[in-house]
Amino acid sequence: MGAMSPPEETRDERDVILTPPPPVRRILVDDEPTVVQPPPGNGHVPQGTAGLAAPLRRAEPLAGPKSERMSIEGVSIAYGGKLAVDSVSLPVRQGEVLALIGPSGCGKTTLLRSLNRLVEITPTAVRSGTISLDGEDIDSMEVTALRRRVSMVFQQPNPFPMSVFDNVAYALREQGSGRPGKDALMSYVGDALVRAGLWDEVGATLDHPALRLSGGQQQRLCIARALAARPEVLLLDEPCSALDPRSTQVIEELILKLREEVAVVIVTHNMQQALRIADHVGFMYLGELVEYGPAEQVFGAPREQRTREYVGGAFG
Amino acid sequence: MSKPIDSVGSWPLRDRLGYFAAWGAGLALIAIAAAILIYMAYRGAQHFDPGLLIESPSASLDQATSGGFKDPIIGTALLLVMSTAIAAPLGVTIAIWLTEYGRPAGLARAVESAVEVVAGTPSIVLAMFGLILFQEWFGFLTFDAEGAVLGRSFIAAAAMMSLIALPLVVGATREALNSIPGHVREASYALGKTKAATIRRVLLPAARPGIGTGTALGMGRVAGDTAIVVVLLGSTLQILNGADGSVFGLFRGTGSTLTSYVYYNSPAGEGLAPEKAYFAAFVLLLVVIALNFVVARIARGKEELWAR
């Protein structure tokens, strides 16, 4: 890290961001909740420090109206009779990042996986309530069609054991009856890699095995793969928890850029991450949605006692 | 600077005995393997005659006129190809069903047990069963001598041989599929792919090294088995076409393999041509070692693909 020397005034913040974050509960344990609220009007990276080494600040919300892409209404999910998600209602809006936070086992990943009906893979899972995408009940949609519109990135980078190109093209192939050729797919693949911020690194070596990439590159490849079919909603299940801080930062910047085109829902354990990238935050505890609101409010002035304790590091 | 001290002398007697026993066992195995290889290479070299490889055998009690073992080599190759062509697709299919579907659970357990039963059945029992099967029901697939159905043919032998290779293919493929983390499958489903597409495009390519290992192991066992060949190909050393000279006729025909050639000709069997048998046995040994080498190569090529 010593190789890069940023301006003096950003040194402190940079160190906080770039050293691997210790468990959040220890950082925040003695702080007033308001301390983690970003200073108003300081949402932009200072001049001259733009780039990877620059500290990532709280992003400004995008201007313009936010259209609701998905709505979650009274959704409960149980595994073999054990309730994992308890009547949760939430909107998922285009142009913003929704972060689901909460302690392990609080149901946030289960809720996320219900949005593309991936919970159905678990044989014992039962869901009630309504989830709709652009007004259409997702249960009435063909599951393969739904998942092309609501795509997902997982906790572990999991490229398929094939070339970089084939990984991204995977989602595009076999959608219709015929198998489009490499040339026909090239523009889509290139576009997805550019959007995932990976093109500069792999554009010349598209035929190399994807599993030779670094962990951070693999995760961005997974994002490119998820973007290739031009989904409307992107689900991210702790996408940075297996990555180093630098790769994490790259992906966070990417997420902030992506929210312009897709609605982003991210599950994260890392409250600082939620604070950095989320527009709205849902705090879940024991399957319940305890609090939902703008990130500033949930972190800065939580209404609920349990939220205050969690973001204050008292438990979880 | 002195070396850090870590001497066996400080160990308890029991541990020291175990330590030397472990060393001794390893060295003994090396000695046995080397003895087999060196002895067979020595005897094979004594009777080394490349002409034997391309000369058909002929029925004669005189070693000078009994020909070579071209037909047994072709027979071994033919059996390898035919039994692999049956065992590999069948084994991979069974493994996919067991790991990716496996429902109802009771049926899956039954299939698992069946694979174990087949794996545990001695090849002579498989041979007996095959003989009855092909005499009674599938005589049209076997060689008939002037109308008498003998239940013997390359098809019959390959079918039973494939049962020897099958459990190895199933086992290695299952292991390979099980080593693919669940989230890789989910990643494919999450891209809107069906289970079938996931198996075909992601899981099978990822399991290819495992499938290769299992197949090569199975081929090694097929190349080395004698009981099925003696029972289901009979004692003709030459390849006899079972029909009109066509490829199907070849499959329906009988012949021999390197194992049955060694069996009939070596002192361990009928002892008709012991010297040629040594050379044939050495060739067989090389074939099996080569197959094991292929296994080792495939296994080494396997990388740890995914973070767990």
Interface residues (C-beta under 8 A of the other chain):
Chain A: N116 L118 I121 V143 T144 A145 L146 R147 R148 S151 M152 F154 Q155 Q156 P157 N158 F160 P161 M162 Y170 A171 E174 Q175 L211 G215 C222 R225 A226 A229 L235 A242
Chain B: P181 H183 V184 E186 A187 S188 Y189 A190 L191 G192 K193 T194 A197 R201 V202 P205 A206 E303 L305 W306 A307
